[in-house]
Amino acid sequence: MNYDIVVIGGGPAGLAAAIEAHKTGAKNILVIERDKELGGILQQCIHNGFGLHEFKEELTGPEYAQRFIEQLKEIGIDYKLDTMVLNLTKEKKIQMINTIDGFVELEAKAVVLAMGCRERTRGAIAIPGDRPAGIFTAGAAQRFINMEGYMVGKKVLILGSGDIGLIMARRMTLEGAEVKAVVELLPYSGGLMRNIVQCLDDYDIPLLLSHTIINIKGKERVEAVTIAKVDENRKPISGTEQTFEVDTLLLSVGLIPENELSYKAEIEMDSVTSGPIVNESMETSVEGIFACGNVVHVHDLVDFVSAESRKAGKNAAKYVLNQIVNNDDYIKIKPISGVRYTVPQKIRLENIDKNLEVFFRVGDVFKNVNLIVKDGENPILTLKKPHLAPGEMEKINIPFSLLKDIKNKELTFSIEDKGDLKWLKNWFV
């Protein structure tokens, strides 16, 4: 079976990419989703706060997903549910399997990777102590409560201050559980400020920064969790131990992009994002394979996922229609001095129309600084930033007029001190 474009993943990224590819002119499109329904993780996110950028109104996760699902069905784009992709080659050959079609091999002119990400588990962070029941990732607990109707616990401690952990602190409280605290290893929160306010402050749930778990006790079920304050090297400080009697521990300790298929396709990966290195068109190092959403880098807002994925879908269609300039004349974007990464990581000026959109994250909390984009030693753009934090992704648009006369093969992104830089190691303390 042959398709113009195959989109792997039917969550918000895959839906937006497929719809935009069709609007751009691609006709023979297939979306492959391993779950039993489209929408991805949004289906279990019943809280509001979605769609403020995309639709200029506040929606729940299922409502947001439904708008894209309806568009997909109205257009008539093919999709396969409950279907697992087993393999992807750099020649864009796909092997998949489901209970209806069995084992199927596909060929595509272009592929869009939109597999999202998975949660980091207890084993990944090596938490010491017993191994009883009652330890969940925050996302698993969210699915149990919101979709399956199971209450996961009554007395809860949450490790990690990522957005899903903050949201689950509120959700558990609303369901009648007692959330003892949210514990964070770093000296700053990993989530959005709005979630800290709405999910913790509004419910008087403590946020304990620079703390970690040093022991878990329990036989059949979690009985107690001991935490301690950590020093600047993230080592527990003796004498600062606190023990909470709880029956449930939720882990919100990071997300990992689902890139097993990317590795099989021999795509070049970014060691910081754990996602593919992409260019201005959201194309990976393998020609004709594009990527978008959380499979590239973990986003804060689904609205940004949709915007990024539309770009990937549009350019996948343009690739199929031979409307993209393909060459190796790249300008690399190099993050330095406080900037952890950028997306895209490299650009070709020939494929940029009005402006270049760049997402980036910083490595610490900054206040009153300048973000400077330089062509060698020559600054081409300086933006004042009153506040930057690792938990909040930033986005800037660089006009093409500033890029067209670049002399070097490298642009640098940096945070620079103009006299009032403050390193706020204990911003939230």
C-alpha positions as CSV (number, residue, x, y, z in Angstrom):
1,M,0.0,0.0,0.0
2,N,1.3,3.4,-1.0
3,Y,0.5,6.8,0.5
4,D,1.6,10.4,-0.1
5,I,1.9,11.0,3.6
6,V,1.7,8.7,6.6
7,V,1.3,10.4,10.0
8,I,2.4,8.2,12.9
9,G,0.4,9.2,16.0
10,G,-3.3,10.4,16.2
11,G,-2.9,12.8,19.1
12,P,-3.0,16.7,18.8
13,A,0.3,16.8,16.8
14,G,-0.7,14.1,14.3
15,L,-4.2,15.5,13.8
16,A,-3.0,19.0,13.2
17,A,-0.3,17.8,10.8
18,A,-2.6,15.6,8.8
19,I,-5.2,18.3,8.4
20,E,-2.7,21.0,7.4
21,A,-1.1,18.6,4.9
22,H,-4.4,18.1,3.2
23,K,-5.1,21.8,3.1
24,T,-1.7,22.3,1.4
25,G,-2.5,19.9,-1.4
26,A,-1.6,16.4,-0.3
27,K,-4.6,14.0,-0.9
28,N,-3.6,10.5,0.0
29,I,-2.9,10.7,3.7
30,L,-3.1,8.0,6.5
31,V,-3.0,8.6,10.3
32,I,-1.9,5.6,12.4
33,E,-2.9,5.6,16.1
34,R,-2.1,2.8,18.6
35,D,-4.9,3.7,21.0
36,K,-8.6,2.8,20.5
37,E,-9.5,6.4,19.8
38,L,-8.0,9.6,18.3
39,G,-7.0,12.5,20.5
40,G,-4.0,11.1,22.4
41,I,-3.3,12.2,25.9
42,L,-5.9,15.0,25.6
43,Q,-8.7,12.5,26.2
44,Q,-7.8,12.1,29.8
45,C,-7.1,15.8,30.4
46,I,-10.6,16.8,31.5
47,H,-9.4,20.1,33.1
48,N,-9.7,23.4,31.3
49,G,-7.0,25.7,30.0
50,F,-6.6,24.4,26.5
51,G,-7.2,26.4,23.3
52,L,-6.6,29.9,24.6
53,H,-4.1,30.5,21.8
54,E,-5.6,28.2,19.1
55,F,-9.3,29.0,19.5
56,K,-9.2,32.1,21.7
57,E,-11.4,30.3,24.3
58,E,-10.9,28.0,27.2
59,L,-11.6,24.3,26.5
60,T,-11.0,21.0,28.2
61,G,-8.6,18.5,26.6
62,P,-11.4,16.3,25.1
63,E,-13.1,19.4,23.7
64,Y,-9.9,20.6,22.1
65,A,-9.2,17.2,20.6
66,Q,-12.7,16.9,19.3
67,R,-12.4,20.0,17.2
68,F,-9.5,18.5,15.3
69,I,-11.1,15.0,15.1
70,E,-14.2,16.6,13.5
71,Q,-12.1,18.4,11.0
72,L,-10.2,15.2,10.1
73,K,-13.4,13.3,9.6
74,E,-15.0,16.1,7.6
75,I,-12.1,16.2,5.2
76,G,-12.2,12.4,4.9
77,I,-8.6,11.7,5.9
78,D,-8.0,7.9,6.5
79,Y,-7.0,6.7,9.9
80,K,-6.3,3.4,11.6
81,L,-7.0,2.9,15.3
82,D,-5.6,0.2,17.6
83,T,-2.7,-0.1,15.2
84,M,0.9,-0.4,16.3
85,V,3.8,0.7,14.0
86,L,6.5,-1.9,14.4
87,N,9.2,-0.5,12.1
88,L,10.1,2.6,10.1
89,T,13.0,2.7,7.6
90,K,14.9,5.6,6.2
91,E,13.4,4.7,2.9
92,K,10.0,5.6,4.4
93,K,8.8,2.0,4.5
94,I,6.4,1.3,7.4
95,Q,5.4,-2.0,9.1
96,M,2.3,-2.0,11.2
97,I,-0.1,-4.5,12.8
98,N,-3.7,-4.6,14.1
99,T,-6.4,-7.1,14.7
100,I,-8.3,-6.3,11.5
101,D,-5.7,-6.0,8.8
102,G,-3.0,-8.2,10.5
103,F,0.5,-7.4,9.4
104,V,0.7,-4.6,6.8
105,E,3.6,-3.0,5.0
106,L,3.2,0.6,3.7
107,E,5.3,2.9,1.6
108,A,5.1,6.7,1.9
109,K,6.5,9.6,-0.1
110,A,6.7,11.5,3.3
111,V,6.3,10.5,6.9
112,V,5.3,12.7,9.9
113,L,6.4,11.5,13.3
114,A,3.9,12.5,16.0
115,M,4.3,9.8,18.6
116,G,4.3,12.1,21.6
117,C,6.2,11.1,24.8
118,R,6.0,8.8,27.8
119,E,6.5,9.4,31.5
120,R,9.7,8.7,33.3
121,T,9.1,6.0,35.9
122,R,10.5,5.1,39.4
123,G,13.1,2.8,37.9
124,A,14.5,5.7,35.8
125,I,15.3,7.8,38.8
126,A,16.3,5.1,41.2
127,I,14.2,6.0,44.3
128,P,15.3,3.9,47.3
129,G,13.1,1.9,49.6
130,D,10.5,-0.8,49.5
131,R,8.5,-1.6,46.4
132,P,4.8,-1.7,47.5
133,A,1.7,-1.0,45.6
134,G,0.5,2.6,45.5
135,I,3.2,4.2,43.4
136,F,2.0,5.7,40.1
137,T,3.1,8.0,37.4
138,A,1.0,11.1,37.5
139,G,-0.3,10.4,34.0
140,A,-1.3,6.9,34.9
141,A,-3.2,8.1,38.0
142,Q,-4.9,10.7,35.8
143,R,-6.1,8.0,33.4
144,F,-7.4,5.8,36.3
145,I,-9.4,8.7,37.8
146,N,-10.6,10.5,34.7
147,M,-11.3,7.7,32.3
148,E,-11.5,4.4,34.3
149,G,-13.3,5.8,37.4
150,Y,-10.8,4.4,39.9
151,M,-9.6,6.5,42.9
152,V,-5.9,5.7,43.3
153,G,-5.4,6.9,46.9
154,K,-6.5,8.9,49.9
155,K,-3.3,10.3,51.4
156,V,-0.9,11.4,48.6
157,L,2.6,12.7,48.2
158,I,3.7,14.0,44.8
159,L,7.4,13.9,43.6
160,G,8.2,16.4,40.9
161,S,6.6,19.7,40.1
162,G,6.0,19.2,36.4
163,D,2.6,20.4,35.1
164,I,0.9,17.1,35.2
165,G,2.0,16.6,38.9
166,L,0.6,20.1,39.8
167,I,-2.6,19.4,38.0
168,M,-3.0,16.0,39.7
169,A,-2.4,17.7,43.1
170,R,-5.6,19.7,42.4
171,R,-7.5,16.8,40.9
172,M,-6.8,14.5,43.9
173,T,-7.8,17.2,46.3
174,L,-11.1,17.8,44.4
175,E,-11.8,14.0,44.6
176,G,-11.4,14.1,48.4
177,A,-7.8,13.0,48.8
178,E,-5.4,14.8,51.1
179,V,-2.3,15.9,49.2
180,K,0.5,16.3,51.8
181,A,3.0,18.1,49.6
182,V,4.6,18.4,46.2
183,V,8.3,17.7,46.5
184,E,10.8,19.0,43.9
185,L,14.5,18.2,43.7
186,L,15.4,21.5,41.9
187,P,15.3,24.9,43.5
188,Y,12.6,26.0,41.1
189,S,9.4,24.4,39.8
190,G,9.3,22.5,36.5
191,G,5.7,23.7,35.8
192,L,4.0,26.8,34.6
193,M,3.5,29.6,37.1
194,R,-0.2,29.6,36.4
195,N,-0.4,25.9,37.5
196,I,1.5,26.6,40.7
197,V,-1.0,29.3,41.5
198,Q,-4.2,27.5,40.4
199,C,-3.3,24.0,41.6
200,L,-1.2,24.5,44.7
201,D,-1.6,28.0,46.1
202,D,-5.4,28.0,45.7
203,Y,-5.6,24.7,47.7
204,D,-2.9,25.4,50.3
205,I,-0.8,22.5,49.1
206,P,2.9,23.0,50.0
207,L,5.6,23.1,47.4
208,L,8.9,21.9,48.9
209,L,11.8,22.9,46.6
210,S,15.3,21.4,46.9
211,H,13.9,18.2,48.5
212,T,13.8,14.6,47.4
213,I,12.7,11.2,48.5
214,I,15.2,9.1,50.5
215,N,13.0,6.2,51.5
216,I,9.7,4.5,50.9
217,K,8.1,2.2,53.5
218,G,5.4,-0.3,53.0
219,K,4.6,-4.1,52.6
220,E,1.5,-4.5,50.5
221,R,0.8,-0.8,50.1
222,V,2.7,2.4,50.6
223,E,2.7,3.3,54.3
224,A,5.1,6.2,54.6
225,V,7.5,8.3,52.5
226,T,10.6,10.0,53.9
227,I,12.0,13.1,52.2
228,A,15.0,15.3,52.9
229,K,16.4,18.7,51.8
230,V,19.2,18.5,49.3
231,D,22.4,20.6,49.0
232,E,23.7,22.4,45.8
233,N,25.0,19.0,44.6
234,R,21.5,17.5,45.0
235,K,22.7,15.3,47.9
236,P,20.4,14.8,50.9
237,I,21.3,16.8,54.0
238,S,21.4,14.8,57.2
239,G,19.0,16.1,59.9
240,T,16.4,17.5,57.4
241,E,14.4,14.4,57.1
242,Q,10.6,14.5,57.2
243,T,8.3,11.5,57.1
244,F,4.7,11.6,55.6
245,E,2.2,8.8,56.3
246,V,0.7,8.3,52.9
247,D,-0.9,5.5,50.9
248,T,0.0,6.8,47.5
249,L,3.0,8.3,45.7
250,L,2.6,10.1,42.4
251,L,5.7,10.7,40.2
252,S,5.9,13.7,37.9
253,V,9.6,13.5,37.1
254,G,9.8,14.2,33.5
255,L,8.7,13.1,30.0
256,I,10.7,11.1,27.4
257,P,9.9,11.6,23.7
258,E,8.8,8.3,22.1
259,N,11.6,8.0,19.5
260,E,12.1,4.2,19.1
261,L,10.9,4.5,15.5
262,S,13.2,7.5,14.9
263,Y,16.2,5.4,15.9
264,K,15.1,2.7,13.6
265,A,15.0,5.2,10.7
266,E,18.5,6.2,11.6
267,I,17.5,9.8,12.3
268,E,20.0,12.1,14.0
269,M,19.0,12.9,17.5
270,D,19.5,15.8,19.9
271,S,21.1,14.7,23.2
272,V,19.4,17.6,25.1
273,T,15.8,17.2,23.9
274,S,16.0,13.4,23.3
275,G,14.1,14.2,20.1
276,P,15.1,14.4,16.4
277,I,17.2,17.3,15.1
278,V,14.9,19.2,12.8
279,N,15.3,22.1,10.3
280,E,13.2,25.1,9.5
281,S,10.6,22.8,7.8
282,M,10.5,20.4,10.8
283,E,12.3,17.9,8.6
284,T,14.6,15.4,10.3
285,S,18.1,14.4,9.1
286,V,16.4,11.8,6.9
287,E,14.9,13.5,3.8
288,G,11.1,13.2,3.7
289,I,10.6,12.3,7.3
290,F,9.2,15.2,9.4
291,A,8.6,15.4,13.2
292,C,6.5,17.6,15.4
293,G,5.0,17.9,18.9
294,N,6.3,16.2,22.0
295,V,8.3,13.7,20.0
296,V,10.7,16.5,19.1
297,H,10.7,18.4,22.4
298,V,8.3,18.5,25.4
299,H,5.8,21.3,25.1
300,D,4.0,23.2,27.9
301,L,0.9,24.0,25.9
302,V,-1.0,21.9,23.4
303,D,-1.7,25.1,21.4
304,F,2.0,25.3,20.6
305,V,2.0,21.7,19.6
306,S,-0.8,22.3,17.1
307,A,1.0,25.3,15.6
308,E,4.3,23.4,15.3
309,S,2.5,20.4,13.8
310,R,0.7,22.4,11.2
311,K,4.1,23.6,10.0
312,A,5.3,19.9,9.8
313,G,2.2,18.9,7.9
314,K,2.4,21.8,5.5
315,N,6.0,21.1,4.7
316,A,5.5,17.4,4.4
317,A,2.9,18.2,1.7
318,K,5.2,20.7,0.0
319,Y,7.9,18.0,0.0
320,V,5.6,15.6,-1.8
321,L,4.6,18.4,-4.2
322,N,8.3,19.2,-4.8
323,Q,7.9,22.7,-3.4
324,I,10.8,22.6,-0.9
325,V,14.4,23.5,-1.6
326,N,16.5,20.5,-0.6
327,N,20.2,21.2,-0.1
328,D,22.8,20.9,2.6
329,D,23.4,24.7,2.8
330,Y,22.5,24.9,6.5
331,I,23.0,27.5,9.1
332,K,23.3,25.9,12.5
333,I,21.6,27.4,15.6
334,K,23.8,27.0,18.7
335,P,22.5,27.5,22.2
336,I,25.0,29.0,24.7
337,S,25.2,31.0,27.9
338,G,22.0,29.9,29.6
339,V,20.0,28.6,26.6
340,R,19.6,24.8,26.8
341,Y,18.3,24.1,23.3
342,T,16.5,25.5,20.3
343,V,14.0,24.0,17.9
344,P,14.8,24.1,15.0
345,Q,18.5,23.3,15.3
346,K,19.4,24.2,11.8
347,I,17.9,26.3,9.0
348,R,18.0,26.9,5.2
349,L,17.2,30.4,4.3
350,E,15.6,29.4,1.0
351,N,12.6,27.8,2.8
352,I,11.9,30.8,5.1
353,D,9.2,33.2,3.9
354,K,8.4,36.1,6.3
355,N,10.0,35.0,9.6
356,L,11.7,32.1,11.4
357,E,9.9,30.7,14.5
358,V,12.3,29.4,17.1
359,F,11.3,27.6,20.3
360,F,13.9,27.5,23.2
361,R,14.3,26.7,26.9
362,V,16.7,28.1,29.4
363,G,18.8,26.2,31.9
364,D,18.0,28.3,35.0
365,V,15.8,31.0,36.4
366,F,16.7,34.5,35.1
367,K,15.3,37.9,35.8
368,N,15.7,41.1,33.7
369,V,18.0,39.8,31.1
370,N,18.5,40.1,27.3
371,L,18.1,37.2,24.8
372,I,20.7,37.9,22.1
373,V,20.8,36.3,18.7
374,K,24.2,36.7,17.1
375,D,25.7,36.2,13.6
376,G,29.3,35.5,14.8
377,E,30.1,38.5,17.0
378,N,27.4,40.6,15.4
379,P,24.0,40.8,17.3
380,I,21.1,40.7,14.9
381,L,18.3,40.6,17.5
382,T,18.1,41.6,21.2
383,L,15.0,41.0,23.2
384,K,14.5,42.1,26.8
385,K,13.2,39.3,29.0
386,P,11.9,40.2,32.5
387,H,11.6,36.5,33.5
388,L,12.8,33.2,32.1
389,A,12.5,29.8,33.7
390,P,13.2,26.2,32.6
391,G,9.6,25.2,33.2
392,E,8.3,27.7,30.6
393,M,9.1,27.3,26.9
394,E,9.9,30.4,25.0
395,K,9.1,31.3,21.4
396,I,10.5,34.1,19.2
397,N,10.0,35.1,15.6
398,I,13.0,36.4,13.7
399,P,12.1,38.4,10.6
400,F,13.6,37.2,7.4
401,S,15.0,40.7,6.8
402,L,17.4,40.0,9.7
403,L,18.5,36.6,8.4
404,K,19.0,37.2,4.7
405,D,22.4,38.9,5.1
406,I,23.9,36.4,7.6
407,K,27.6,35.9,6.9
408,N,28.4,32.9,9.1
409,K,27.2,29.4,9.1
410,E,26.1,29.6,12.8
411,L,23.7,31.6,14.8
412,T,24.1,31.7,18.6
413,F,21.3,32.1,21.1
414,S,22.5,33.4,24.5
415,I,21.3,35.0,27.8
416,E,23.5,37.9,28.6
417,D,24.0,40.2,31.6
418,K,23.4,43.8,30.9
419,G,24.0,44.9,34.5
420,D,20.9,43.6,36.1
421,L,21.2,39.8,35.6
422,K,20.1,37.9,38.7
423,W,20.6,34.2,39.1
424,L,17.7,33.2,41.3
425,K,18.7,29.9,42.6
426,N,15.9,30.0,45.2
427,W,13.3,31.9,43.2
428,F,10.3,30.1,44.7
429,V,11.7,29.6,48.2
